[in-house]
Amino acid sequence: MSLQELHASRGVVWREGVPWNYGAVEEELGALQQGVALLDFPEYGLVALSGVDRRDFLHNQCTSDIRQMPKESWLETAFLNAKGQIEYAGVVLPREEAFWISTPEASALAERFARYIVFDQVEVGVLEDWYTLRLQGPKAPELAAVLGLLPSRWSLSQAEGWVVARDEFGLWLFVAADQALPLAQRLLEAGVTLAGREAWHIWRVERGVADLAEARGELPQEVGWDSRVSYKKGCYLGQEIMARLEARGQTRYRLMGLLGQRAIPPGAEVFRQGQRVGRVGTAVESPRLGAIALALLRKELAPGDQVEVGGASATVSALPMV
């Protein structure tokens, strides 16, 4: 049996190449909120940077301070264009002889790296036969500890064939192909619930956690990614814009929620009194809240304001919504 066959045996519904749900979204969402869920991110890949200049090269490519990364730590970062807008996002994992960057667009990010190599002694590659899984929910640390998979928060543990990175909500599991299925089966036997991307999006929209759907083409500060930006490091693509924003604090938009009268179209423009005031990112149907979405809205808007999106009225909400 393969990991895909395991999904099939649990009644998976696929959408755009990812496990969307297993027929009971409320149960999957409940596991994310109150128990422990396992998610598969097959679209994610690992970019490997090796060579003696790998640390400086990556430091100069992203918004985070790679040179000051503590040992056995990891971080979330962003890759900007010259206007300071987000192009790619990734999780940086230091390995013995390389840096790994987990990202949903591994080939495109690797191509970007290759374009910027001039005199740097750096090699870029995309790792094959690795899976990205996620263990999440309030009971995830307890279960991971029993299975021997629990590092400290914002640190990582690693061995031959797997790397585990822990954040405030759960753990990212980067697993070699020959170990992915046995690990998934072991977790399911321990009582973990398989959850699809539908439940994951509902969970993060309710909590105001931005993804690339909201972030691409925007400034990190506008989508709540301030923690991914180091204002103390030197030159990198988009750094001048970041320094200017730190000094002046002038952003026009911020991430907020929308409560809709009916389904909110993803990517739709948002209007107030005939004027465009933002755009929708991810939109979902929440069992508790109904039609909701994350949106980049003008900063002068406040919770309770009425806007129009997709030909219907919606109410601006603070984040998180729950």
C-alpha positions, -999 to 999 in steps of 0.1 A, spaced: 0 0 0 11 36 -8 2 68 10 -22 76 -18 -38 42 -14 -42 48 24 -61 80 15 -83 61 -9 -90 35 18 -103 63 40 -127 76 13 -107 107 4 -120 133 -20 -92 149 -40 -93 185 -52 -65 200 -73 -41 172 -63 -46 175 -25 -67 155 -1 -97 177 3 -119 158 28 -128 123 40 -166 129 41 -170 143 75 -156 178 77 -170 186 111 -152 155 125 -119 166 109 -123 201 121 -130 189 156 -98 169 156 -79 201 146 -96 221 173 -99 197 202 -79 165 194 -52 156 170 -53 154 132 -29 143 105 -27 162 72 -8 154 40 7 182 19 16 164 -13 22 197 -32 50 207 -8 86 200 -18 121 204 -4 147 227 -20 182 218 -9 210 245 -7 245 231 -3 280 244 -7 303 265 15 284 297 8 249 283 14 243 302 47 253 336 33 234 330 0 202 320 18 206 349 42 207 373 13 177 358 -4 151 358 24 136 381 50 150 362 80 183 363 98 198 330 87 233 338 101 219 340 136 198 309 136 204 289 168 215 253 164 186 228 162 161 256 154 141 263 123 121 293 110 94 305 86 106 330 60 95 349 29 112 357 -4 104 391 -18 106 410 -50 122 444 -54 90 461 -44 90 442 -10 61 420 -21 60 383 -12 68 359 -41 74 327 -21 73 315 14 91 286 31 102 268 62 140 268 66 155 236 81 192 235 88 208 201 80 244 189 85 256 198 50 228 218 36 197 240 42 164 226 33 135 249 24 100 234 25 77 252 1 46 245 -20 65 257 -51 99 239 -48 108 239 -85 100 276 -90 119 286 -58 149 265 -69 148 284 -103 148 317 -85 179 307 -65 197 296 -96 191 330 -112 209 347 -84 240 325 -81 269 345 -95 302 338 -77 286 320 -48 297 284 -41 262 271 -38 244 241 -53 206 240 -57 185 210 -60 149 197 -53 148 166 -32 127 137 -45 108 110 -26 101 131 5 67 137 20 54 167 40 29 158 67 15 178 96 3 166 130 -19 193 146 -43 198 175 -41 204 213 -33 167 218 -5 166 192 24 172 216 12 144 239 9 119 211 42 130 195 60 125 228 47 90 232 60 82 197 93 98 203 87 126 178 85 157 201 112 185 199 109 217 220 87 244 206 104 262 176 131 236 175 136 205 155 146 169 158 161 148 130 173 114 122 179 93 91 148 95 70 128 122 89 129 158 103 103 171 128 97 209 133 74 220 161 55 253 162 27 267 185 0 247 168 16 213 160 44 197 142 57 195 106 68 160 97 93 157 67 95 120 60 114 99 34 91 81 11 99 46 25 89 58 60 58 79 52 33 52 51 45 33 82 45 66 101 10 75 90 -4 40 98 13 42 133 -3 76 139 -38 65 128 -35 33 150 -28 57 179 -61 75 174 -51 103 150 -79 116 126 -70 121 90 -80 157 80 -82 172 46 -74 206 33 -110 218 36 -109 215 74 -74 230 75 -85 261 56 -116 265 78 -93 262 109 -68 288 97 -94 313 83 -113 313 117 -79 320 134 -66 346 109 -36 325 98 -25 338 64 -13 315 36 1 322 2 -35 328 -10 -35 360 10 2 368 10 15 366 -26 20 400 -40 15 417 -6 38 432 20 47 408 49 34 434 74 0 435 58 -7 398 61 6 393 97 40 380 87 60 405 107 78 377 126 93 365 94 111 398 88 144 407 104 150 445 104 186 441 117 201 421 88 218 436 58 210 437 21 185 414 5 159 417 -23 132 440 -10 152 451 21 150 488 13 112 486 14 112 467 47 136 494 62 113 522 50 82 505 65 100 500 98 109 536 100 76 550 89 51 522 96 30 532 66 11 502 52 -23 507 35 -38 473 41 -42 447 69 -55 412 72 -91 410 85 -120 387 84 -153 388 64 -186 373 75 -208 368 44 -245 366 38 -237 339 12 -206 321 -2 -177 346 -6 -158 342 -39 -120 336 -34 -99 364 -49 -129 387 -54 -125 425 -49 -141 441 -19 -160 474 -22 -174 500 3 -197 527 -10 -185 520 -46 -148 523 -38 -124 493 -39 -111 487 -4 -94 453 -8 -95 417 -20 -105 383 -7 -79 356 -1 -92 322 12 -130 318 15 -146 289 33 -179 277 48 -175 273 85 -199 250 104 -200 276 132 -198 309 114 -212 302 79 -195 319 49 -163 335 61 -130 347 44 -97 363 50 -92 396 31 -66 423 27 -86 455 35 -78 492 38 -66 500 73 -93 525 79 -120 498 79 -131 486 113 -149 455 126 -186 458 120 -183 478 88 -204 467 59 -188 460 25 -198 444 -8 -181 414 -23 -194 392 -51 -226 412 -54 -236 406 -17 -231 423 16 -205 411 41 -194 423 75 -158 431 84 -145 410 114 -115 412 137 -91 383 138 -92 357 151 -129 351 145 -132 325 173 
